[in-house]
Amino acid sequence: MPATLEVKCTNEDCELDMFELHYTYDMPDDVTVADFSCPYCGEQRFLEEIEL
């Protein structure tokens, strides 16, 4: 099954609390949260992976 990455945005000015990224099998293994930006506020530096 393809990987799922749960991410939260810690920007105090952002209204988005968390989102999930569902990868396809073609996603490289070395992809991390640093490769994405928040879909709401557009910031990259405030994203953190949620560890389950």
Phi and psi restraints in degrees (value plus and minus 20) as a CYANA .aco file:
   2 PRO   PHI     -82.1   -42.1
   2 PRO   PSI     134.6   174.6
   3 ALA   PHI     -90.2   -50.2
   3 ALA   PSI     132.9   172.9
   4 THR   PHI    -144.5  -104.5
   4 THR   PSI     114.2   154.2
   5 LEU   PHI    -138.1   -98.1
   5 LEU   PSI      99.9   139.9
   6 GLU   PHI    -116.8   -76.8
   6 GLU   PSI     110.4   150.4
   7 VAL   PHI    -151.1  -111.1
   7 VAL   PSI     123.4   163.4
   8 LYS   PHI    -141.0  -101.0
   8 LYS   PSI     130.3   170.3
   9 CYS   PHI    -124.8   -84.8
   9 CYS   PSI     103.4   143.4
  10 THR   PHI    -118.5   -78.5
  10 THR   PSI     -11.0    29.0
  11 ASN   PHI     -87.7   -47.7
  11 ASN   PSI     100.8   140.8
  12 GLU   PHI     -82.5   -42.5
  12 GLU   PSI     -44.0    -4.0
  13 ASP   PHI    -109.9   -69.9
  13 ASP   PSI     -19.6    20.4
  14 CYS   PHI    -119.8   -79.8
  14 CYS   PSI     118.3   158.3
  15 GLU   PHI    -109.0   -69.0
  15 GLU   PSI     -28.7    11.3
  16 LEU   PHI    -105.7   -65.7
  16 LEU   PSI     107.1   147.1
  17 ASP   PHI    -115.3   -75.3
  17 ASP   PSI     -59.3   -19.3
  18 MET   PHI    -178.8  -138.8
  18 MET   PSI     140.2   180.2
  19 PHE   PHI    -174.1  -134.1
  19 PHE   PSI     143.9   183.9
  20 GLU   PHI    -135.6   -95.6
  20 GLU   PSI     122.1   162.1
  21 LEU   PHI    -131.9   -91.9
  21 LEU   PSI     101.1   141.1
  22 HIS   PHI    -125.8   -85.8
  22 HIS   PSI      93.6   133.6
  23 TYR   PHI    -102.9   -62.9
  23 TYR   PSI     137.8   177.8
  24 THR   PHI    -112.6   -72.6
  24 THR   PSI     153.7   193.7
  25 TYR   PHI     -87.4   -47.4
  25 TYR   PSI     -37.3     2.7
  26 ASP   PHI    -103.5   -63.5
  26 ASP   PSI     -25.7    14.3
  27 MET   PHI     -88.9   -48.9
  27 MET   PSI     110.6   150.6
  28 PRO   PHI     -79.7   -39.7
  28 PRO   PSI     128.7   168.7
  29 ASP   PHI     -87.5   -47.5
  29 ASP   PSI     -42.6    -2.6
  30 ASP   PHI    -111.4   -71.4
  30 ASP   PSI      -7.4    32.6
  31 VAL   PHI     -92.5   -52.5
  31 VAL   PSI     113.2   153.2
  32 THR   PHI    -149.2  -109.2
  32 THR   PSI     158.3   198.3
  33 VAL   PHI     -81.4   -41.4
  33 VAL   PSI     -45.7    -5.7
  34 ALA   PHI     -86.4   -46.4
  34 ALA   PSI     -34.2     5.8
  35 ASP   PHI    -105.4   -65.4
  35 ASP   PSI     -21.3    18.7
  36 PHE   PHI    -144.2  -104.2
  36 PHE   PSI     144.8   184.8
  37 SER   PHI    -148.0  -108.0
  37 SER   PSI     139.4   179.4
  38 CYS   PHI     -84.3   -44.3
  38 CYS   PSI     109.2   149.2
  39 PRO   PHI     -91.4   -51.4
  39 PRO   PSI     -32.6     7.4
  40 TYR   PHI    -116.2   -76.2
  40 TYR   PSI     -76.5   -36.5
  41 CYS   PHI    -116.6   -76.6
  41 CYS   PSI     -34.4     5.6
  42 GLY   PHI      63.7   103.7
  42 GLY   PSI     -22.2    17.8
  43 GLU   PHI    -102.4   -62.4
  43 GLU   PSI     126.8   166.8
  44 GLN   PHI    -122.8   -82.8
  44 GLN   PSI     -54.7   -14.7
  45 ARG   PHI     -89.5   -49.5
  45 ARG   PSI     -35.8     4.2
  46 PHE   PHI    -115.0   -75.0
  46 PHE   PSI     -21.8    18.2
  47 LEU   PHI    -101.0   -61.0
  47 LEU   PSI     118.5   158.5
  48 GLU   PHI    -156.6  -116.6
  48 GLU   PSI     119.7   159.7
  49 GLU   PHI     -92.2   -52.2
  49 GLU   PSI     117.1   157.1
  50 ILE   PHI    -109.5   -69.5
  50 ILE   PSI      97.8   137.8
  51 GLU   PHI    -108.6   -68.6
  51 GLU   PSI     104.3   144.3
